[in-house]
Amino acid sequence: MAGFDLLDPVLQHHIVNSLGWPGLRPLQDESVASVNAGADALLLAPTAGGKTEAAMFPLLTRMQAERWTGISVLYICPLKALLNNLQPRLAEYAAWLGRSAMTWHGDVGQSVRGRIKRDRPDILLTTPESLESMLVSESVDAAALLGGVRAVVVDEVHAFAGDDRGWHLLAVLARLETLLGRRLQRVGMSATVGNPDELLGWLQGGAAAPGRVISPAVPGGAVVPEITVDSVGGVENAAKVIAALHAGEKRLVFVDSRRLAEELGTELRRRGITTFISHSSLSAAERRESEQAFAEARDCVIVATSTLELGIDVGDLDRVIQINAPRTVSSFLQRLGRTGRRPGTARNCLFLGLTDQAALDTLGLLQCWSTGWVEPVLPTPQPRHIAAQQLLAAALQTRRVPLSGWRETWGSLPLFDADGQVIFDHLLAEGFLEHDAGSAFIGPEAEKHFGRRHFMELLAVFTAAPEFTVWAGRQEIGSVETSVLTDDVEGPRILLLGGRSWKVTHIDWKRRHVFVEASDIAGRAKWSSVPDGASFEIARGIREVLLGAIPAGVTLTRRAAATLDDQRLLRADQVTDGAFVIARDDRDDWRWWTWAGAKANRTLAAWAPDLVPPRQRIGAESLRLHADLTVADIRSGLAALRAAGSGPLPAVDTGALRGLKFSAALPEQLARQTLAARTVDRLGAVTALADTVLVRGSS
């Protein structure tokens, strides 16, 4: 029986008559039987592939057939903006059946929360952090409010799974299941990933429950996208190209930093292009205003960081333009999927490399993509700090955690490994927890470190640099980091934010507020972020390109082709067929061209201190070796490494511990081990060691 025939008749009517659909898409049709039967599922499709309907139509059918009442479906997203964007659509679908959908997150006011507690919508859209706040809040009866929950939908599940928020999400769901005394159906949605079966298993939290990956083939085969690479040599030139091309079209330009978004947006406006900007340091109101204006306009550009990668609707796009290379193939696929939604249009992406290296990095990424490779989504290793956070959060929720059998709160979730009891004992010993009569409860150290604003510090699992809120009168513009307010400047301090220049008139250091007024003077944008270098696979893709490969299905402009020719000539001594080169560089230092990625190179450096000096900036392509080594020293050192097969983890600087949220609640050694484990790639390092190495030199 077709999936459409299994849906509630009222849904069938509205799909045909309200949406005007002739039927369901393949993913939607195939998902109905499994989801309707209560099985867990992972739904995979490109952006705009109908995943939301594939999850919600069968769940709404179950809701009606089994007469669910109260909040019965939790719809969880990684971004509040995505929740806001989805709520009207889900509310419409629910209303067809006399049901309702509402949103609860950090920006939702108390009056709306009060209405949710009184009226209890059938579908509640929320974030993991807000869900946990419901569990621990003294003003929320979580058992009553969430007592009817039967299923959880996790949108953009890959964005959770590869981050600490994923462990946090699974832990919160496990505590909710313990509170309710039953397991919840779990439905995840994602674009293409490299390891779908493992991702489904991760979403299930270790439970042995029925589950299925649903990823139907595209009828007639996939349409080949239009991919072009250009090399433009700078932000100003990028603005010239964007301004000159695709007149009358709606263009979404992705950049890799907030600073670059501001600078490119400003250059485009100088050229008379209607330009909007979206990034995480702009206020929610500023972002919504830009995104809405962009969605309603035609001949315009919006410049965005990854904030617009995850499915937020900005209307029909004509073009996606990528400045430099995104960090992953998966991210590229997400961005590519924003185009080609209208009949008769093709998916497309124009890459503009601001430097020769950026153009080369882009081709390396596209070489991986052209072979069909996509990154596997891997949970962050050794999440001991999340284990500590969960113990404290559980103590807030239940007021008391038993000294024995405490792991049962999280069921089968493999969050607490062999170090779980060590962490629990540390929390007790250091006063984060106190105990009496066989149970533990929140102690003074937890209140000291995380108790501000009703323990809100404990409920946010990611750490961001301290920022100051920028105000123009009563309008919140966004936020800036401290350094842009403290660096020495000549004349007035001018900020660049939201594509506009602002003169700083007053700084309230205590409240972290900056007051500004509009200015015609060119402003300055600055945020500190140091992304990790390329992965093992992409670094190897770059090497393949230098050796002569051209990514299939990719067009190079004349400038890009000339840049590639130059790079192949300049870097000819860094690559060779069949072997990896160790040779003297222009400073007469030994350089090992591993092409193994930043994490694998960092791992090799930790394993081989006799070969690799500690003080160097480690990138994705090479490692600097000790200058006084002989060829014989290098060969014997590599032989010893191969025989050992591995080595110690890298050392972790004490200052780096501050960047690990909740590290204060861990024994210092465990915090260091957690950070160190996240900086390495053992498999990549072992592979690099197994490669044939050609040592060029006579000393």
Helices and strands as residue ranges (DSSP letters): H 3-6, H 9-17, H 26-36, E 40-44, H 51-65, E 73-76, H 80-95, E 101-104, H 110-119, E 123-126, H 128-136, H 142-145, E 151-154, H 157-161, H 164-180, E 185-190, H 196-203, E 211-214, E 226-231, H 235-244, E 250-254, H 258-270, E 275-278, H 284-296, E 300-304, G 306-308, E 319-323, H 329-336, E 348-353, H 356-370, H 384-398, E 401-402, G 406-410, H 420-429, E 433-436, E 439-442, H 444-450, H 452-459, E 467-472, E 475-481, H 483-486, E 494-497, E 500-508, E 513-518, H 536-546, E 554-556, H 558-570, G 572-574, E 580-584, E 590-592, H 598-607, E 623-625, H 631-644, G 654-659, G 663-665, H 668-677, H 682-690, E 693-696
